[in-house]
Amino acid sequence: MASVPLPMAVAPLNLSSLFINSSSNNPPINSLCPFGLKKLGTNPTRLRSFVCRAALVTFRDLDADDFRHPLDRQNTLLLRAIPGLNDIGKALLGSVSEQVMLLENIGTSVLVSENQLPELHRLMVEAARILNIEAPDLYVRQSPVPNAYTLAISGKKPFVVVHTSLVELLSRKELQAVLAHELGHLKCDHGVWLTFANILTLGAYTVPGIGGLIAQRLEEQLFRWLRAAELTCDRAALLVAQDPKVVVSVLMKLAGGCPSLSDQLNVDAFLEQARSYEKASSSPVGWYIRNAQTRQLSHPLPVLRAREIDEWSRSQEYRSLLKRAIQTAQKV
């Protein structure tokens, strides 16, 4: 990712990044599957496959709490209860920092619209309509790291950035699930919290005197909240895809997929792998190793996310939400 100097020594961030597990010691800079890329738009046959359904299901009265994961709700309350957190946020989320982050992202990407990559635009608009939320701006950015993230700047329209390698890696349905995941962050008001969490964990270390102490104490709680927020947004992805295998396939491909292998990947086998991991980590020693493995990650492990979304797809809560959905016409 190209970088520019930021105030308070805050580096450009993958805000609300969907799939790359990261910590302050191991930033998400490594590609999950290095491969050569074609610039978006050079393969019109591929892009023509991004077509919307003639009809879709929408959730007109959908509220964020209808699908919010219990861990998200619990950890949000814990985060808000930390004394002085709002004051720290105001100090780190200054207008200059926000403006630099905004310009750094949109200055190196392509803005999607009805006249620019219209198929991708339709996927975003359709997903937003299903989740009953205003569609944010969508940018496509050249990068070999498959990723997507959301940036919410106070007083400005939020936007989602999708990397070209992610477009190359995923099918049309899978890519829309990614967009729905990012919309889930906005639907649940995660956007500002995600921006704050990223700046705090990386930028607070530069605050003279107590900066490092503050960041160290908050980092674990922030990552715990981030992991819970991701589980919520996977549910938003399922509400749009309405097929758990689509969401699980995204996680599987991001764990170990690339375009040349995508047709050989097996969702059922990946879910069996997830069940094996859960069984292996259920012993006292396994639990300790699992906790140590995930504590400093901003995202849950892909196998754990796959298991979570598979279980939720079988729940009464999910079935009840589907019953509330309304079939509406959609122009193609």
KETI-123780 format. One line per 2 residues: for each residue x, y, z of C-alpha. Coordinates in steps of 0.02 Angstrom, whole numbers. Layout:
<pts>
X,Y,Z | ...;
</pts>
This chain:
<pts>
0,0,0 | 66,171,-45;
95,283,104 | 104,467,145;
165,551,305 | 26,564,432;
16,675,586 | 53,597,756;
153,463,666 | -6,370,618;
27,254,472 | -98,216,333;
-211,77,396 | -318,-64,332;
-468,1,427 | -602,-127,458;
-503,-246,350 | -611,-397,319;
-496,-545,312 | -316,-507,357;
-276,-556,536 | -161,-426,612;
-82,-366,772 | 28,-220,818;
179,-333,797 | 123,-415,635;
35,-291,522 | -70,-362,378;
57,-338,239 | 80,-515,173;
-24,-580,30 | -119,-740,69;
-87,-802,-107 | 40,-705,-212;
-1,-706,-396 | 6,-591,-546;
-137,-469,-567 | -226,-393,-715;
-287,-216,-700 | -472,-208,-668;
-565,-179,-829 | -444,-273,-942;
-552,-428,-934 | -727,-373,-987;
-790,-551,-1002 | -757,-580,-817;
-839,-418,-765 | -995,-453,-867;
-1028,-599,-750 | -1064,-472,-613;
-1251,-458,-644 | -1388,-431,-517;
-1539,-539,-488 | -1705,-490,-566;
-1783,-498,-393 | -1709,-488,-220;
-1756,-504,-39 | -1748,-348,69;
-1761,-320,256 | -1855,-154,267;
-1862,-148,457 | -1693,-228,490;
-1605,-161,644 | -1422,-192,685;
-1470,-281,846 | -1571,-406,745;
-1410,-490,689 | -1277,-421,806;
-1170,-558,881 | -1185,-571,1072;
-996,-550,1090 | -1005,-390,990;
-1140,-321,1104 | -1046,-373,1261;
-876,-306,1208 | -947,-142,1144;
-1018,-109,1317 | -850,-152,1397;
-757,-38,1278 | -872,109,1310;
-852,85,1497 | -663,118,1491;
-633,285,1581 | -563,423,1472;
-580,326,1310 | -681,462,1225;
-554,595,1272 | -413,491,1201;
-513,467,1043 | -538,653,1020;
-352,682,1040 | -304,550,911;
-447,571,788 | -410,750,739;
-479,829,582 | -307,831,500;
-280,646,531 | -451,604,460;
-423,713,307 | -254,635,269;
-326,460,287 | -469,506,173;
-360,579,37 | -231,440,49;
-366,310,14 | -468,394,-121;
-317,470,-209 | -248,300,-258;
-409,209,-305 | -547,208,-436;
-719,270,-382 | -855,148,-434;
-1016,220,-506 | -1151,184,-634;
-1028,239,-768 | -870,166,-690;
-867,-22,-662 | -1057,-25,-661;
-1071,-210,-619 | -979,-183,-456;
-1088,-32,-423 | -1244,-138,-442;
-1177,-268,-320 | -1153,-133,-188;
-1321,-51,-217 | -1410,-217,-211;
-1324,-271,-50 | -1363,-103,31;
-1544,-118,-20 | -1558,-291,57;
-1486,-229,222 | -1592,-71,221;
-1444,48,225 | -1384,189,115;
-1248,130,-4 | -1077,205,36;
-952,253,-98 | -853,107,-166;
-673,115,-224 | -567,-17,-310;
-382,-11,-270 | -236,-100,-352;
-156,-218,-225 | -89,-396,-221;
-161,-420,-45 | -342,-483,-53;
-432,-365,65 | -579,-247,89;
-604,-113,219 | -718,29,272;
-675,206,322 | -799,316,414;
-750,498,432 | -860,608,542;
-964,725,437 | -921,637,274;
-998,495,176 | -916,329,223;
-833,226,89 | -778,48,58;
-615,-1,-28 | -594,-168,-117;
-426,-229,-179 | -409,-291,-357;
-336,-457,-301 | -495,-490,-202;
-601,-459,-358 | -492,-583,-453;
-504,-713,-315 | -692,-716,-282;
-848,-758,-380 | -985,-629,-404;
-1088,-695,-257 | -935,-704,-145;
-884,-527,-186 | -1058,-465,-144;
-1045,-555,23 | -885,-457,54;
-974,-294,16 | -1116,-346,132;
-990,-381,270 | -923,-204,252;
-1100,-135,252 | -1126,-230,414;
-992,-122,495 | -1087,34,443;
-1257,-37,490 | -1192,-74,665;
-1100,93,681 | -933,4,686;
-852,126,565 | -797,262,685;
-749,134,818 | -642,40,693;
-554,199,639 | -525,245,820;
-464,71,867 | -337,65,727;
-268,239,761 | -261,207,948;
-170,41,938 | -41,109,816;
-38,293,859 | -53,295,1048;
122,223,1063 | 187,391,1001;
99,494,1135 | 238,557,1252;
249,479,1425 | 93,374,1447;
56,335,1266 | 134,162,1266;
52,116,1431 | -118,171,1369;
-103,72,1208 | -41,-84,1294;
-187,-85,1415 | -316,-52,1281;
-246,-159,1142 | -311,-326,1206;
-485,-256,1238 | -488,-171,1069;
-437,-329,977 | -567,-427,1074;
-699,-304,1016 | -635,-307,837;
-647,-496,830 | -825,-491,895;
-872,-356,769 | -811,-467,627;
-928,-606,681 | -1074,-484,672;
-1027,-429,496 | -1011,-608,435;
-1195,-621,482 | -1233,-469,375;
-1144,-557,232 | -1256,-709,256;
-1414,-602,257 | -1366,-540,84;
-1297,-702,12 | -1433,-808,96;
-1320,-958,71 | -1194,-1002,208;
-1082,-1091,84 | -1051,-927,-6;
-988,-843,153 | -887,-996,205;
-811,-1004,31 | -748,-826,49;
-663,-869,213 | -590,-1028,139;
-518,-938,-12 | -442,-804,96;
-364,-937,207 | -283,-1034,66;
-351,-1000,-106 | -296,-921,-269;
-380,-909,-440 | -291,-1062,-511;
-352,-1171,-367 | -525,-1099,-335;
-619,-1233,-432 | -539,-1369,-326;
-585,-1298,-156 | -719,-1388,-56;
-828,-1293,69 | -886,-1451,159;
-706,-1506,184 | -663,-1335,255;
-808,-1346,377 | -747,-1518,430;
-576,-1439,458 | -661,-1308,567;
-744,-1442,671 | -577,-1531,690;
-496,-1371,752 | -636,-1344,877;
-618,-1521,942 | -429,-1510,953;
-437,-1346,1049 | -569,-1404,1174;
-443,-1485,1294 | -362,-1376,1430;
-197,-1370,1336 | -286,-1341,1170;
-388,-1200,1245 | -230,-1115,1309;
-145,-1129,1139 | -300,-1067,1049;
-313,-917,1166 | -129,-875,1142;
-148,-894,954 | -295,-776,937;
-269,-648,1076 | -168,-527,971;
-269,-548,812 | -390,-416,749;
-494,-551,663 | -550,-723,720;
-466,-870,634 | -552,-913,467;
-601,-1087,528 | -684,-1013,682;
-779,-887,577 | -835,-1024,459;
-898,-1129,604 | -990,-978,679;
-1080,-933,518 | -1125,-1115,482;
-1204,-1131,655 | -1297,-965,642;
-1368,-1015,472 | -1454,-1160,562;
-1521,-1054,705 | -1700,-1001,739;
-1640,-821,745 | -1581,-827,565;
-1738,-918,505 | -1847,-789,590;
-1755,-649,501 | -1782,-733,333;
-1968,-744,368 | -1972,-555,389;
-1893,-526,219 | -1992,-449,78;
-1975,-498,-105 | -1954,-344,-215;
-1928,-315,-400 | -1758,-259,-461;
-1713,-191,-631 | -1568,-278,-715;
</pts>
